[in-house]
Amino acid sequence: MKLGTLVAFAVAAAFAAPLAAQTGTVSGSAAAGATSESGAEKMFRSLDKNNDGFLSRDEVQGSPHEKDFATLDKDNDGKLSRGEHASAPEHASDKAASGGTSPGTSGSTEKKY
């Protein structure tokens, strides 16, 4: 193979990989890790019918969060943020798997009196 052809392939591959990763068309662990999301985030996106970034009581009807809505709504604004949604007991395994805290939470377990 000629050097010019080899360089052209290398340049094309360098540009194609990030574009394919954004669209989720590349298989492999690097691309899969870049596009993976937690179960809580997938559920949030599927429940957020109006795509406003919050879940209303109407949007969570029929989900496991319907009965716990008032408890999960920590700031009592009548809607669940991503962080409030991710703090639900149903998503505890997501937090353990990620080794971190949910979006919108401080991660502190210290009790404040």
C-alpha positions as CSV (number, residue, x, y, z in Angstrom):
1,M,0.0,0.0,0.0
2,K,1.3,3.4,-0.8
3,L,2.1,5.8,2.0
4,G,-0.4,8.4,0.7
5,T,-3.2,5.9,0.7
6,L,-2.3,4.7,4.2
7,V,-2.3,8.3,5.5
8,A,-5.6,9.0,3.9
9,F,-7.1,5.9,5.6
10,A,-5.7,7.0,8.9
11,V,-7.1,10.5,8.6
12,A,-10.5,9.1,7.6
13,A,-10.6,6.7,10.5
14,A,-9.6,9.5,12.9
15,F,-12.6,11.5,11.8
16,A,-15.0,8.6,11.4
17,A,-14.6,7.1,14.9
18,P,-15.9,10.1,16.9
19,L,-18.8,10.7,14.6
20,A,-19.8,7.0,14.7
21,A,-19.5,7.0,18.5
22,Q,-21.9,10.0,18.7
23,T,-24.5,8.1,16.6
24,G,-23.9,4.9,18.4
25,T,-23.0,2.9,15.3
26,V,-19.6,1.7,16.3
27,S,-19.5,-1.6,18.3
28,G,-16.9,-2.2,20.9
29,S,-16.3,-1.3,24.5
30,A,-15.0,2.3,23.9
31,A,-18.1,3.3,21.9
32,A,-20.5,1.4,24.2
33,G,-19.1,3.1,27.3
34,A,-19.4,6.5,25.7
35,T,-23.1,6.1,24.9
36,S,-24.3,4.0,27.8
37,E,-26.6,5.5,30.4
38,S,-28.0,4.3,33.6
39,G,-31.4,2.6,33.9
40,A,-32.6,5.6,35.9
41,E,-31.7,8.0,33.0
42,K,-33.3,5.7,30.4
43,M,-36.5,5.5,32.5
44,F,-36.5,9.3,33.1
45,R,-36.2,10.0,29.4
46,S,-39.0,7.6,28.6
47,L,-41.3,9.1,31.2
48,D,-40.6,12.7,30.4
49,K,-43.2,12.9,27.6
50,N,-43.0,16.7,27.2
51,N,-39.2,16.8,27.3
52,D,-39.1,19.6,29.9
53,G,-36.4,17.9,32.0
54,F,-38.9,17.1,34.9
55,L,-41.5,14.5,35.6
56,S,-45.0,15.6,36.6
57,R,-47.5,13.4,38.5
58,D,-49.2,12.7,35.2
59,E,-46.0,11.5,33.6
60,V,-45.2,9.0,36.3
61,Q,-48.7,7.4,36.4
62,G,-48.4,3.7,36.0
63,S,-44.7,3.7,36.9
64,P,-43.1,2.5,40.2
65,H,-42.7,6.2,41.2
66,E,-46.4,7.0,41.2
67,K,-46.9,5.8,44.8
68,D,-43.7,7.5,46.0
69,F,-44.1,10.8,44.2
70,A,-44.5,12.9,47.3
71,T,-41.6,11.3,49.0
72,L,-39.3,11.6,46.0
73,D,-40.3,15.3,45.4
74,K,-37.8,16.6,48.0
75,D,-38.3,20.3,47.2
76,N,-42.1,20.0,47.0
77,D,-42.3,21.7,43.6
78,G,-44.8,19.2,42.2
79,K,-42.3,17.7,39.8
80,L,-39.3,15.3,39.9
81,S,-35.9,16.5,38.7
82,R,-33.4,14.0,37.4
83,G,-31.7,13.8,40.8
84,E,-34.9,13.3,42.7
85,H,-35.9,10.6,40.3
86,A,-32.5,8.9,40.5
87,S,-32.7,8.9,44.3
88,A,-35.7,6.4,44.2
89,P,-35.0,3.0,45.8
90,E,-35.6,1.3,42.5
91,H,-32.5,3.0,41.1
92,A,-30.2,2.1,44.0
93,S,-28.4,-0.5,41.9
94,D,-27.5,2.3,39.3
95,K,-25.8,4.3,42.0
96,A,-23.9,1.3,43.3
97,A,-22.8,0.3,39.8
98,S,-21.6,3.8,38.9
99,G,-19.7,4.2,42.2
100,G,-21.0,7.7,42.4
101,T,-23.9,9.8,43.3
102,S,-27.0,10.7,41.4
103,P,-27.2,13.9,39.4
104,G,-28.5,16.6,41.7
105,T,-27.4,15.0,44.9
106,S,-24.4,15.9,47.1
107,G,-23.3,12.4,47.9
108,S,-23.1,13.2,51.6
109,T,-24.7,10.8,54.0
110,E,-24.0,13.1,57.0
111,K,-27.1,13.9,59.0
112,K,-27.9,17.5,59.6
113,Y,-29.6,18.4,62.8
